[in-house]
Amino acid sequence: MKHLLKTLLIGSAFTLTMLSQAVAQTKVVIGHFGDPVPYKALIANGALEKATGWTIEWRQFASGAEVNAAMASGGIQISEIGSTPLSAGLSSGLDYQMISVGKVIDSSEALVTRNGSGIEKPADLKGKKIAVPIGSTAHFSLLGALKMYDLTEKDVTVMGMSPSEIAAAWAQNAIDAAFVWVPVQTKLRENGKVMVTAGAVAKTGFSTFNAWVATNKFAAANRAGLVNFLKAMNEINGDYMKNKAAWNADSEKIKAVAASVGVTPAAVVPMLDGTTYPDGDLNMSAAWMAGGAATTIKSTADFLKGAGRISAAADSYTKFVNAEFAKAAAGK
């Protein structure tokens, strides 16, 4: 009996050890975009893996529509996603929840008109070819810009393209304008000029942001990891927003971000400046996780439904915005 008990105890201890190692080494596939953001500085040094205990595989997407497809197929557990595809995904019943705001978009997304296109004022957009990633925050901002200029989609030719396709078409003078984000937007401005930014369009009722989302199943089973993940995001975002001068071309953080995006450190500095990156306090403010995010998602969904982009909009999106993790990460 004693031998049997000892064997059982040893076996149990071994099992618990293996389980704890499995938990500590959980593989998590996280979606992200190719734009420069402060948290990219945490990827190279493995800081997020240390904070969460996860083995992370980063998967880059060209648009939020691709993120929704990956979420639907079960290919990723967490991802950054724009507010427009987020609204569409939640409206279609995708099984995920918003857990935090990643960034608030301003000049990092903009409508750029090509030199030589004949576009000097908003009215000149009529009849022109405008490229944009369909279903993205930039697309939503473009629709808002057209409304602001008393134009509709019928007045222009909207061409759905990925950022890389936009860059190629721009080089061939195949498009007249594009609404897109950095770093591609920065490249376009070498032979063009900004007509309007997403931040300016937001003031007319077309606010856009990027959210962090997690599948409902993953969120339910990984509370501690998600809280630590968001803590790390809050810290790096807060460091950037409070110490922008230190985030210069010579800083290691900027160099890490630049390496992840494939541009020079000097180019990254102005790219980061066109966005607000929330820390814990801003995340948990009334404007965002404490109510505002759900309101923005609702207004976005209503507009998309009215424009025929989605078939239905929920009465409220509050149930899809889970502030539990962001609140814990902010120490609230």
C-alpha positions in Angstrom: 0.0 0.0 0.0 2.8 2.4 0.9 4.5 1.6 -2.3 1.3 2.2 -4.3 0.7 5.5 -2.4 4.3 6.6 -3.2 3.9 5.7 -6.8 0.6 7.7 -7.0 2.1 10.7 -5.3 5.1 10.7 -7.6 2.8 10.3 -10.6 0.6 13.1 -9.5 3.6 15.4 -8.9 4.9 14.5 -12.4 1.5 15.2 -13.9 1.2 18.6 -12.1 4.7 19.5 -13.2 3.9 18.7 -16.8 0.7 20.6 -16.6 2.4 23.7 -15.2 5.0 23.6 -17.9 2.2 23.3 -20.5 0.5 26.3 -19.1 3.7 28.3 -19.0 4.5 27.4 -22.6 1.0 27.9 -24.1 1.4 28.7 -27.8 -0.6 31.7 -28.8 -1.0 33.0 -32.4 -1.4 36.8 -32.4 -2.5 38.8 -35.4 -1.0 42.2 -36.1 -0.5 44.7 -39.0 2.6 46.0 -40.6 2.4 49.5 -39.3 4.8 51.0 -36.7 3.4 51.0 -33.2 5.2 51.2 -29.8 4.5 47.6 -28.8 6.6 46.3 -31.7 9.6 47.2 -29.6 8.5 44.5 -27.2 8.6 41.7 -29.8 12.3 41.6 -30.6 13.4 41.3 -26.9 10.7 38.7 -26.0 9.2 41.0 -23.3 5.7 40.0 -24.1 6.5 36.3 -23.9 8.2 36.8 -20.5 5.2 38.8 -19.2 2.6 36.3 -20.3 4.4 32.9 -20.2 3.2 32.3 -23.7 5.1 31.1 -26.7 3.9 33.7 -29.2 3.7 33.3 -33.0 3.1 36.7 -34.6 1.0 36.6 -37.8 0.8 39.7 -40.0 -2.4 40.7 -41.9 -2.9 43.3 -44.6 -6.4 44.2 -43.3 -9.0 43.7 -40.7 -11.1 41.6 -43.1 -8.2 39.1 -43.2 -8.2 39.1 -39.3 -11.9 38.3 -39.3 -11.4 35.4 -41.7 -8.6 34.1 -39.5 -10.7 34.4 -36.4 -13.6 32.6 -38.1 -11.3 29.7 -39.1 -9.8 29.5 -35.6 -6.3 30.3 -36.9 -5.6 33.0 -34.3 -6.5 33.6 -30.6 -5.7 37.3 -30.2 -5.4 40.1 -32.7 -5.3 43.8 -33.3 -8.2 44.9 -35.6 -9.6 48.1 -36.8 -12.9 49.4 -35.5 -14.6 49.1 -38.9 -13.9 45.4 -39.5 -14.5 44.9 -35.7 -18.0 46.3 -36.1 -18.6 44.1 -39.2 -17.2 41.0 -37.4 -19.3 41.4 -34.3 -22.3 42.2 -36.4 -21.9 38.9 -38.3 -21.6 36.9 -35.1 -17.9 36.1 -35.0 -16.9 34.5 -31.7 -14.6 37.1 -30.1 -14.7 40.0 -27.7 -12.9 43.4 -27.5 -10.5 43.5 -24.6 -8.7 46.8 -25.1 -8.1 49.8 -27.3 -4.8 49.5 -29.2 -4.6 52.9 -30.7 -6.7 55.9 -31.6 -6.2 56.8 -35.3 -5.4 60.3 -36.4 -3.0 61.4 -39.2 -1.5 57.9 -39.4 -4.3 57.2 -41.9 -5.1 59.8 -44.6 -6.4 60.4 -48.0 -3.4 61.2 -50.3 -3.8 62.6 -53.8 -1.2 61.9 -56.4 0.8 64.7 -58.0 -0.4 65.1 -61.6 -3.8 63.5 -60.9 -5.6 66.9 -61.3 -6.9 66.8 -57.8 -6.5 70.2 -56.1 -9.7 70.5 -54.1 -12.4 68.0 -52.9 -14.7 68.6 -55.9 -11.9 67.3 -58.1 -12.2 63.9 -56.6 -15.3 63.3 -58.8 -14.6 60.7 -61.4 -11.2 59.8 -59.9 -9.8 56.4 -59.0 -9.4 56.1 -55.2 -7.7 53.0 -53.7 -8.4 51.7 -50.2 -8.3 48.4 -48.3 -12.0 47.4 -48.4 -13.7 47.0 -45.0 -10.8 48.7 -43.1 -10.8 51.8 -40.9 -9.3 53.7 -43.8 -12.3 52.6 -46.0 -14.7 53.9 -43.3 -12.8 57.2 -43.1 -12.9 57.5 -46.9 -16.7 57.1 -46.8 -16.8 59.8 -44.1 -14.6 62.1 -46.2 -16.8 61.7 -49.2 -19.9 62.5 -47.1 -18.0 65.5 -45.7 -17.3 66.7 -49.3 -21.0 66.1 -50.4 -19.9 63.2 -52.6 -20.9 59.6 -52.6 -19.2 56.3 -53.7 -21.0 56.7 -57.0 -19.1 59.9 -57.7 -15.7 58.2 -57.6 -14.3 54.8 -58.5 -13.3 53.0 -55.3 -10.7 50.4 -55.9 -10.2 47.7 -53.3 -6.5 47.1 -52.8 -4.1 46.0 -50.0 -1.5 48.5 -48.9 1.2 46.8 -51.0 -1.0 46.8 -54.0 -1.7 50.5 -53.5 2.0 51.3 -53.4 2.5 49.4 -56.7 -0.4 51.0 -58.4 0.7 54.4 -57.2 4.2 53.9 -58.7 2.5 53.1 -62.1 0.2 56.2 -61.9 -2.7 53.7 -62.1 -4.7 55.4 -59.3 -5.4 59.0 -58.5 -5.7 58.9 -54.7 -5.6 56.5 -51.8 -6.8 56.4 -48.2 -4.2 54.2 -46.4 -2.0 54.0 -43.3 1.7 54.3 -42.7 4.2 53.2 -43.8 2.7 53.0 -47.2 1.1 56.4 -46.8 4.5 57.9 -46.1 5.7 56.5 -49.4 2.7 57.9 -51.3 3.4 61.4 -49.9 6.7 61.4 -51.8 4.7 62.0 -54.9 1.5 63.3 -53.5 -0.1 65.4 -50.8 -2.5 64.8 -47.9 -6.1 66.0 -48.5 -7.6 65.0 -45.2 -6.6 62.8 -42.3 -8.6 60.2 -40.4 -8.5 62.5 -37.4 -10.1 65.3 -39.3 -12.8 63.0 -40.6 -13.4 61.6 -37.1 -14.6 65.1 -36.0 -17.5 64.7 -38.4 -18.7 61.5 -36.7 -16.4 58.9 -38.3 -14.1 58.0 -35.4 -11.7 55.1 -36.0 -9.5 53.1 -33.7 -7.7 49.7 -33.4 -8.8 47.3 -30.8 -7.3 44.2 -29.3 -9.7 41.2 -29.5 -9.5 37.7 -28.2 -11.7 34.6 -28.9 -14.2 34.0 -26.2 -12.8 30.6 -25.5 -9.2 31.9 -25.1 -10.3 34.8 -23.0 -12.2 32.6 -20.6 -9.2 30.3 -20.1 -6.3 32.8 -20.0 -7.3 35.7 -17.8 -3.8 36.1 -16.1 -2.0 36.0 -19.4 -4.3 38.6 -21.0 -4.0 40.9 -18.1 -0.2 40.8 -18.2 -0.3 41.2 -22.0 -2.3 44.4 -21.6 -0.1 45.6 -18.7 2.9 45.4 -21.0 0.9 47.3 -23.7 -0.1 50.0 -21.3 3.5 50.5 -20.1 5.0 50.8 -23.5 2.2 53.1 -24.7 2.5 55.2 -21.7 6.3 55.4 -22.1 5.9 56.6 -25.6 3.2 59.2 -25.0 5.0 60.7 -22.0 8.5 60.5 -23.3 8.3 61.1 -27.1 11.5 63.0 -27.1 13.4 59.9 -25.9 11.8 57.9 -28.8 14.3 59.3 -31.3 16.1 57.7 -34.2 19.0 56.7 -31.9 16.9 55.0 -29.3 16.8 51.2 -29.1 13.0 51.1 -29.0 12.7 53.0 -32.3 15.3 50.8 -33.9 13.4 47.7 -32.8 10.1 49.1 -34.2 11.9 50.1 -37.4 13.3 46.6 -37.9 9.9 45.0 -37.4 8.4 47.3 -40.1 11.2 47.4 -42.5 11.9 51.2 -42.6 14.6 53.4 -41.2 14.5 54.5 -37.5 14.4 58.1 -38.7 11.3 57.4 -40.8 9.5 55.7 -37.9 9.6 58.7 -35.6 7.1 60.9 -37.5 5.0 57.8 -38.4 4.4 57.1 -34.7 3.4 60.7 -34.1 0.1 60.5 -35.9 -1.6 58.2 -33.4 -2.7 58.2 -29.7 -1.5 55.0 -27.9 -3.6 54.6 -24.7 -2.1 53.7 -21.3 -4.3 52.1 -18.6 -6.0 55.3 -17.5 -7.0 56.3 -21.0 -8.1 52.8 -21.9 -10.4 52.7 -18.9 -11.8 56.2 -19.5 -15.5 56.9 -20.4 -14.3 57.6 -24.0 -13.1 54.0 -24.4 -13.5 50.8 -22.4 -15.9 52.3 -19.9 -18.5 52.9 -22.6 -17.3 54.9 -25.5 -15.8 52.0 -27.5 -19.2 50.2 -27.6 -20.9 53.4 -28.7 -18.4 54.0 -31.5 -18.7 50.4 -32.6 -22.5 50.8 -32.7 -22.4 54.0 -34.7 -20.0 52.4 -37.1 -22.2 49.3 -37.6 -25.3 51.5 -38.1 -23.5 53.4 -40.8 -22.2 50.3 -42.5 -25.7 48.8 -42.5 -27.1 52.0 -44.0 -24.4 51.9 -46.7 -25.2 48.3 -47.5 -21.8 47.0 -46.3 -23.3 44.7 -43.6 -26.7 43.1 -43.4 -27.6 43.8 -39.8 -26.5 45.8 -36.8 -27.0 44.8 -33.1 -29.1 47.0 -30.9 -26.1 47.4 -28.6 -22.4 46.3 -28.6 -21.8 46.6 -24.9 -21.9 42.9 -24.4 -19.0 42.5 -26.9 -16.7 44.9 -25.1 -15.2 43.1 -22.0 -13.5 45.6 -19.8 -12.5 43.0 -17.2 -8.9 42.5 -18.5 -8.2 46.2 -19.3 -9.5 47.2 -15.8 -7.3 44.7 -14.1 -4.3 45.7 -16.2 -4.9 49.3 -15.3 -5.1 48.5 -11.6 -8.7 49.9 -11.4 
